[in-house]
Amino acid sequence: MSSVHPVSALVSTPARKPAEPLRGIKGMHDVLPAQAAHWLWLEDKLRSLLSRYGYQNLRTPVVEPTALFVRGLGEVTDIVEKEMYSFEDRMNGDHLTLRPEATAGMVRAINEHNALYGGPLRVWQIGSMFRHERPQKGRSRLFHQLDVEAFGHAGPDVDAEIILMLRALWRELGLVEEQDVRLEINSLGQSDERLAHRAALIAHLEAHADLLDEDARRRLHSNPLRILDTKNPAMAAVVESAPQLLDFLGPASLQHLAQVRAVLDAAGLAYRLNPRLVRGLDYYNLTVFEWITPHLGAQSTVCGGGRYDQLIEQLGGKPAPGIGFGLGMERLLLLLEAVDKLPAPVGPVAYAVVPRVEDLPQVLPVLEKLRAAGVSVLMNAGGGSMKTQFKRADQSGASVALVFGPDELARSEVAIKPLRDASAVQSTQPLAEVQRWALQLLGP
């Protein structure tokens, strides 16, 4: 009698192809735990500093209406023309953009919520920005920025204070002024002064049109001030001989600059007055500044900012002055790495060695009490021999291993084995007195 097989048993199942691994977007990088520890350390430093200067946190969406950046940054800026990630919302047809910078969105929020009704406001945020440009060291399509803004202050006092606050940051991070970072400042005056300078600048550039590169010719009548920021060595002589905006400033603008400089001089802060310093966005006026470094090659600007007294009104709010800066987080971390100022990795205080799974009901409440007392404890998971668990404890960077062996638990104790200090001796502690010896683990 022949046996009958189901059809499915006679048909061979083709081998399943392994799934293609999905990769991140070019120019948008992951931050893995070892790197993230440096980010958290730096963010803590920034929050502490900003709090001491009276700045409050403000958080805005990563997506904004495209019109916000077109109106705020200027239609003929590189960001708006070439670098924005813009798209149409399929739900309602709205034109939206992933923010390429933070100031415009923060101003929009201030206007929308009438946040200056009670007077001036100092705010900050750290967040993701997006620009579609060629990825290179220190320049990515997704990057993170600290953005600091002081709204409602017109005087040069806040200009100087913000610059000095950055000096305080460099010192806290171990960076040396004039060696690791140096300050450049300039004044862009007011709009009528820039218009007079613009006419003279265009005339100068037109007289040397044969020496201008393609980018400069494109900007000649739309944004000639940006031509002064060219990195093309063939245009260096043309730029050097161009009319300087400082020569077109009136008494009020010159006085504002002089007052900022007087405070910096009194504080002993060295700086270079750079008449060619311009910012890449249209909204700046009066004070502009950059902190630059010699350690990062072409991406030398670590932080840049300035005053923007018309932007709030330009974006639909009641007229109010403002000043602020943006600091690139990735670029600052690269600088700190280059000068060896990043902190060493910090492991947990303790690693819990638990040889037997059946002992977990007795062990876990002890670990919870330790954590509640402020002791960081990494518990071994997944079993393993004593040798394997001690190897994991050493790799974790923990200062001590807490050994919850059968003998120790039978006595309601834990063995504390030092992992880093060769002169320290192993001890045992009663489980009933966790709060007492938890303080010993934390040290003086």
Secondary structure, DSSP 8 states (H G I E B T S, - for coil): ------HHHHS--------------TT-----HHHHHHHHHHHHHHHHHHHHTT-EE----SEEEHHHHHHHH-TTSHIIIII-EEEE-TTT--EEEE-S-SHHHHHHHHHHTTTTTTS-EEEEEEEEEE--S--BTTB-SEEEEEEEEEES--SHHHHHHHHHHHHHHHHHHT--BTTTBEEEEEE---HHHHHHHHHHHHHHHHHTGGG--HHHHHHTTT-GGGGGG---GGGHHHHHTS--GGGG--HHHHHHHHHHHHHHHHTT---EE-TT---SSTT-EEEEEEEE-SSSTT--EEEEEEE-TTHHHHTTS----EEEEEEEHHHHHHHHHHTT-S------SEEEE-S-GGGHHHHHHHHHHHHHTT--EEE--S---HHHHHHHHHHHT-SEEEE--HHHHHTTEEEEEESS-TT---EEEEGGGHHHHHHHHH--
